[in-house]
Every structure is written in C-alpha cells, then in structure tokens.
C-alpha cells in the first residue's frame, strides 16, 4: 500500500536560483562525505522511477558506495511520481525527494535540487531511461581528472541517437546551429548544447545567480559558470520505454528565448 509521506520530503528552496559552496563547517558536521549529488527532474514519470532508482543504486554502489545521493525533484505530477519515489526511500537511503507545487520547469527543478545537494559534484540525468546509466561513470571520471564540466554528447565518439525521425534530427541540429550564430562563444564550447546529461563541479557555479529558461540548463551553466575545462563523453540516446515524451515545439522556442537572454546579458 502506498502511503503519503509529505512531512519527510525535502523543503523546497525559495528565492534566487543560487548554489552555495560547501563550507568547512558544513564538512565537519557531515558524518558521510558525499562526492556526487545526482538530480533527477521529473513530471509524470511514475512508471520509470522504480527501475531507474534500482539501476542507479546498483551501478553507483559498486563505484562510490555511500558517497552519492539521488535527488528526485518532481513538479507535483498528477501520477504521484513524487509519492512513488518517496515510498522507496526506506529501501534506498541515498534517495531524497522534493515535490514542487509553486514552480514548474525542468531547468529550475535541476537548480533547486542542486541547492539542497551535499556533494562537490553536481549532476543531472533524465528519469525516462533514455540516458544510458553507464555513461555516469565516464562523466565522473572526467570530473576526477580535473574537468569543471563533463557533458554526455550525442555528437562525439560513439555517440548518436537510436531511432529519431528526420524531423527531430533536423530540429536538434538546427537548434545547435542557431546557438552557434547567437551565442558562439558559449555554444561552441560543446558539441551537444542541448544535452540534459552532465556533471559540473560545484565550485564552478557556486555563488552565481542562475536564470534558466525552459528545459535546457546546460547553456546556462556554460554561460554563467566559471567553466575552464570542458570534457565530453559520447553516448547513444535511447528510446523511451515508459511514460510520455515531453518534447514539443515549446522546448525549441524556450531554447531560442534563453539564447537571446544570455546573448544580451553578456
């Protein structure tokens, strides 16, 4: 039986979208040092959450046991995604859950998750299982080598897409070319500026006020963060197995708006 546990949810941060640095006092108060905080923004993903959490835990327990946390940030999904996740926290103590009722949008959900994160490395991954989980270890390895930002890209190495239509391929590449025209110094630093799968060192964005628009948080991090070293890891974008796709024309319009905001802010 599923029970409601709203009182044990993470309190949603308010105010500016700003990630703070971890202070020495905070480190001393913590009994366990968290290396990686992985945020999973969700909306109507109740079908995928059990499989995702089980696989992520199995993967990370073999590499960084007790040194990671998984943070679900749900936008009050009508299918009660947040509740499905919250009822898994007893079995998976690394899992933390936030349910937002006054804010919406993937990018701001990611930042709100980072604001409550305890790790020195902040990451984001989709909940729909379209991002291959094993790529996480490659991204983390790049951060450990010294990268400020490690991005999973469909356009380097063995990267690609599994079964996209010609229209979707055209829109994705078109969005990238548009970004190169409007914001070449930022978008040109990565091969896949629309990627939603990456890790960033906390120190690279700590103290910066972020103002992301829509679904694409990466260009915000690239533009406003102190990103010196960018690493990329190729991956193949998989097809969704459960739930419903959130890809619409609105995403591309918001992406254009975000590019223009950043262009005139520089």
C-alpha positions as semicolon CSV with decimal commas, in nm:
position;residue;x (nm);y (nm);z (nm)
1;X;0,000;0,000;0,000
2;X;0,130;0,346;-0,090
3;X;0,127;0,592;0,197
4;X;0,164;0,968;0,184
5;X;0,482;1,098;0,348
6;X;0,475;1,469;0,271
7;X;0,631;1,557;0,606
8;X;0,956;1,381;0,513
9;X;1,001;1,549;0,174
10;X;1,287;1,792;0,117
11;X;1,179;2,150;0,181
12;X;1,175;2,338;-0,150
13;X;1,425;2,628;-0,154
14;X;1,287;2,972;-0,236
15;X;1,438;3,293;-0,361
16;X;1,729;3,323;-0,603
17;X;1,845;3,023;-0,800
18;X;2,193;3,023;-0,649
19;X;2,401;2,724;-0,542
20;X;2,621;2,785;-0,239
21;X;2,968;2,648;-0,175
22;X;3,023;2,379;0,085
23;X;3,194;2,540;0,384
24;X;3,448;2,378;0,614
25;X;3,194;2,385;0,898
26;X;2,943;2,201;0,681
27;X;3,202;1,934;0,606
28;X;3,277;1,889;0,976
29;X;2,907;1,847;1,059
30;X;2,859;1,580;0,792
31;X;2,921;1,223;0,903
32;X;2,950;1,099;0,543
33;X;3,128;1,281;0,264
34;X;2,910;1,294;-0,046
35;X;3,103;1,302;-0,371
36;X;2,817;1,303;-0,623
37;X;2,471;1,458;-0,599
38;X;2,263;1,345;-0,896
39;X;1,942;1,539;-0,957
40;X;1,657;1,372;-1,145
41;X;1,386;1,621;-1,252
42;X;1,052;1,451;-1,303
43;X;0,700;1,506;-1,427
44;X;0,468;1,209;-1,478
45;X;0,747;0,951;-1,460
46;X;0,599;0,710;-1,203
47;X;0,639;0,416;-1,443
48;X;1,013;0,467;-1,477
49;X;1,120;0,567;-1,128
50;X;1,139;0,219;-0,967
51;X;1,358;0,079;-1,245
52;X;1,573;0,392;-1,262
53;X;1,646;0,408;-0,890
54;X;1,720;0,037;-0,868
55;X;1,965;0,052;-1,161
56;X;2,133;0,374;-1,048
57;X;2,184;0,238;-0,698
58;X;2,325;-0,088;-0,829
59;X;2,568;0,100;-1,054
60;X;2,688;0,362;-0,805
61;X;2,712;0,122;-0,511
62;X;2,985;-0,064;-0,697
63;X;3,188;0,252;-0,765
64;X;3,125;0,510;-0,492
65;X;2,931;0,332;-0,214
66;X;2,783;0,568;0,046
67;X;2,937;0,866;-0,137
68;X;2,642;0,968;-0,352
69;X;2,284;1,085;-0,328
70;X;1,993;1,074;-0,572
71;X;1,760;1,374;-0,558
72;X;1,419;1,349;-0,725
73;X;1,267;1,691;-0,793
74;X;0,909;1,643;-0,904
75;X;0,670;1,914;-1,022
76;X;0,370;1,772;-0,835
77;X;0,295;1,512;-1,102
78;X;-0,070;1,403;-1,130
79;X;0,051;1,040;-1,140
80;X;0,213;1,097;-0,798
81;X;0,568;1,038;-0,916
82;X;0,697;1,206;-0,600
83;X;0,499;0,964;-0,383
84;X;0,626;0,658;-0,569
85;X;0,980;0,784;-0,514
86;X;0,924;0,879;-0,151
87;X;0,798;0,531;-0,072
88;X;1,128;0,392;-0,197
89;X;1,346;0,593;0,041
90;X;1,341;0,333;0,318
91;X;1,487;0,073;0,084
92;X;1,719;0,325;-0,082
93;X;1,853;0,562;0,188
94;X;2,059;0,751;-0,073
95;X;1,732;0,872;-0,228
96;X;1,585;1,213;-0,138
97;X;1,264;1,359;-0,277
98;X;1,136;1,711;-0,337
99;X;0,786;1,798;-0,460
100;X;0,739;2,148;-0,604
101;X;0,389;2,293;-0,611
102;X;0,457;2,659;-0,691
103;X;0,725;2,629;-0,959
104;X;0,742;2,445;-1,289
105;X;1,009;2,365;-1,544
106;X;1,296;2,122;-1,580
107;X;1,582;2,372;-1,560
108;X;1,468;2,539;-1,239
109;X;1,396;2,195;-1,092
110;X;1,758;2,098;-1,151
111;X;1,889;2,410;-0,978
112;X;1,652;2,365;-0,681
113;X;1,788;2,014;-0,647
114;X;2,146;2,136;-0,658
115;X;2,065;2,392;-0,390
116;X;1,988;2,117;-0,137
117;X;2,266;1,886;-0,262
118;X;2,553;1,787;-0,035
119;X;2,803;1,680;-0,300
120;X;3,104;1,851;-0,454
121;X;3,000;1,716;-0,794
122;X;2,651;1,807;-0,917
123;X;2,485;1,609;-1,192
124;X;2,161;1,575;-1,383
125;X;2,003;1,284;-1,566
126;X;1,661;1,227;-1,723
127;X;1,414;0,997;-1,549
128;X;1,291;0,832;-1,869
129;X;1,583;0,586;-1,906
130;X;1,687;0,745;-2,237
131;X;2,027;0,831;-2,091
132;X;2,244;0,515;-2,061
133;X;2,339;0,489;-1,696
134;X;2,690;0,353;-1,752
135;X;2,785;0,691;-1,902
136;X;2,766;0,834;-1,549
137;X;3,090;0,662;-1,457
138;X;3,266;0,810;-1,761
139;X;3,141;1,158;-1,674
140;X;3,256;1,120;-1,314
141;X;3,597;1,001;-1,433
142;X;3,637;1,321;-1,638
143;X;3,550;1,535;-1,335
144;X;3,802;1,343;-1,126
145;X;4,067;1,418;-1,390
146;X;4,006;1,788;-1,332
147;X;3,725;1,890;-1,568
148;X;3,490;2,161;-1,439
149;X;3,213;2,030;-1,662
150;X;3,164;1,685;-1,816
151;X;2,892;1,657;-2,081
152;X;2,736;1,347;-2,233
153;X;2,714;1,418;-2,606
154;X;2,534;1,253;-2,895
155;X;2,784;1,407;-3,136
156;X;3,127;1,282;-3,027
157;X;3,298;0,944;-3,035
158;X;3,045;0,663;-3,042
159;X;2,755;0,899;-2,969
160;X;2,431;0,909;-3,163
161;X;2,054;0,868;-3,148
162;X;1,873;0,537;-3,167
163;X;1,564;0,589;-3,379
164;X;1,486;0,958;-3,428
165;X;1,273;1,083;-3,715
166;X;1,425;1,306;-3,983
167;X;1,224;1,599;-3,845
168;X;1,356;1,557;-3,492
169;X;1,714;1,521;-3,618
170;X;1,671;1,838;-3,823
171;X;1,530;2,033;-3,527
172;X;1,809;1,919;-3,296
173;X;2,087;2,013;-3,538
174;X;1,907;2,333;-3,633
175;X;1,891;2,434;-3,267
176;X;2,264;2,376;-3,235
177;X;2,344;2,586;-3,543
178;X;2,115;2,863;-3,419
179;X;2,301;2,861;-3,089
180;X;2,632;2,896;-3,271
181;X;2,501;3,204;-3,451
182;X;2,350;3,375;-3,146
183;X;2,596;3,270;-2,875
184;X;2,905;3,126;-3,047
185;X;3,144;3,172;-2,754
186;X;2,925;2,962;-2,529
187;X;2,750;2,708;-2,752
188;X;3,069;2,649;-2,949
189;X;3,240;2,503;-2,643
190;X;3,036;2,181;-2,662
191;X;2,918;1,957;-2,944
192;X;2,574;1,897;-2,788
193;X;2,449;2,218;-2,623
194;X;2,100;2,072;-2,577
195;X;2,228;1,782;-2,368
196;X;2,047;1,730;-2,041
197;X;2,301;1,478;-1,913
198;X;2,611;1,620;-1,748
199;X;2,809;1,681;-1,430
200;X;2,959;2,005;-1,307
201;X;3,197;2,073;-1,020
202;X;3,012;2,265;-0,751
203;X;3,287;2,526;-0,725
204;X;3,235;2,621;-1,092
205;X;2,882;2,754;-1,029
206;X;2,878;2,830;-0,656
207;X;2,765;3,185;-0,585
208;X;2,640;3,251;-0,938
209;X;2,277;3,356;-0,983
210;X;2,125;3,128;-1,245
211;X;1,822;3,221;-1,456
212;X;1,748;2,923;-1,681
213;X;1,454;2,916;-1,921
214;X;1,266;2,601;-2,022
215;X;1,428;2,261;-2,044
216;X;1,792;2,329;-2,134
217;X;2,011;2,402;-1,834
218;X;2,350;2,330;-1,990
219;X;2,392;2,659;-2,177
220;X;2,306;2,847;-1,858
221;X;2,583;2,665;-1,672
222;X;2,828;2,725;-1,957
223;X;2,745;3,095;-1,980
224;X;2,722;3,195;-1,615
225;X;2,955;2,943;-1,452
226;X;3,332;2,959;-1,414
227;X;3,392;2,678;-1,662
228;X;3,753;2,646;-1,770
229;X;3,784;2,279;-1,865
230;X;3,503;2,106;-2,054
231;X;3,514;1,731;-2,122
232;X;3,273;1,539;-2,344
233;X;3,173;1,173;-2,344
234;X;2,985;1,012;-2,631
235;X;2,658;0,828;-2,569
236;X;2,366;0,692;-2,771
237;X;2,032;0,849;-2,684
238;X;1,782;0,567;-2,625
239;X;1,410;0,548;-2,699
240;X;1,163;0,597;-2,416
241;X;1,019;0,269;-2,283
242;X;0,753;0,404;-2,047
243;X;0,561;0,724;-1,978
244;X;0,509;1,002;-2,228
245;X;0,755;1,223;-2,414
246;X;0,780;1,588;-2,308
247;X;0,939;1,704;-2,637
248;X;0,728;1,975;-2,802
249;X;0,779;2,285;-3,016
250;X;0,762;2,486;-2,693
251;X;1,101;2,348;-2,590
252;X;1,268;2,486;-2,901
253;X;1,101;2,824;-2,860
254;X;1,216;2,844;-2,498
255;X;1,565;2,745;-2,610
256;X;1,568;3,038;-2,853
257;X;1,443;3,273;-2,581
258;X;1,716;3,150;-2,347
259;X;1,986;3,206;-2,611
260;X;1,867;3,563;-2,667
261;X;1,854;3,638;-2,293
262;X;2,209;3,514;-2,248
263;X;2,328;3,695;-2,561
264;X;2,210;4,033;-2,438
265;X;2,319;3,964;-2,081
266;X;2,682;3,925;-2,186
